[in-house]
Amino acid sequence: MQTANQAALEFLSTRHSYPARTLGLPVPNDTVLNQLLTLAARSPDHGKLVPWRFIVLKKSALMRLSDLAKAHADRCGVDATKRAKAHGQFDFGTLAVVVVSSPKDIERIPLSEQVLSAGAVCAALVNASQALGFGGCWLSGWLSHDSGFIQSAFGLNADETVAGIVHLGTPAQTPPETQRPDITNITKWIAD
């Protein structure tokens, strides 16, 4: 058994996401962002397929996407609340990374494992941002799952999806601790 990494354990026991609206300047510069992406890319990846990729969205791109989201929501005829959520995550962002689930057609590696790997990348990106002194928030929303929007907004292929949009920045405040699950209620032990 390896020696326990107490600093990592402390970090994991206190980590949390920051609401995207509370993430402001400064944001990671390109060098730090490259480090964050490198750390996130160390996520579990059965078969080393790299079934995901990144799209970095800076402020001007987020503003353009906000307009695109408004127009798309109008075309879809969604209600005002859904419309506001559609463009809201682009309105307040300063820097975000779209983690694209980009599965490979490899029979021996199930699609579900490849999609889960992309989700692991999102979680790792949030954790890495906090470990480097920034904050991160993993969002999706209905537009992230709308094939027409994601293909036009991000240039995704028909077999690609958005695993998450991870907003990055400096937290304006520390969010209150959220209630965590009671492990005894969600765990089943099988001894034999």
C-alpha positions, 0 to 999 in steps of 0.5 A: 500500500502506498503512503496516504496523501493527506493533502489530497485527502483534505482537498477531496474532503472539502472540495465543492463547486462554485456557482458559475455566476460567482466566477469572475476575473482573473481567469486562468491564462492560456498556460494555466488553462493548458495545465488544467486541460492536461490534468483533466485528460489524466482521467480514466480512459479504457483503451486509451481512446481519448473519447473526448475533446475540448473547446475553449470559450473566451468572453467574446465567444460566450457573448456570441453563443448567448445571442445564438442561444437566444435565437435558438430558444426563440425558434424552439418556442420555449417558455421564458424560464427555459429561454433565460436558462438557455442563454444565461450560462453564456451571459455571465461567463468569462471563460468556459471549456466545453467537454465534448463526448466524442466516442470512438467506434470500437466494439470492445469498449462500450459506448457507456464507458466512453461517455463516462470517461468524458464525465470524469474529465469534467469532474477532473477539470473542476477539481483541478481548477480548485486545486490551482486556486481557481473555481470551476462549475460543471453545467449542461442544460437543455441546450447542451443536449439539443443536437441542432444547437450543439452542431451549429454552436460548436461544430460537433459531429452527429455522434458527438455530445456535450458532456458539460460546459465547465466555467472557470474563474476566480470565486467571488465568494465561498458557497455555503456547504451543501448537504452531502449524501448519507453514505449508509443510505446509498451503500450496499456491502456484499461480503461474499 
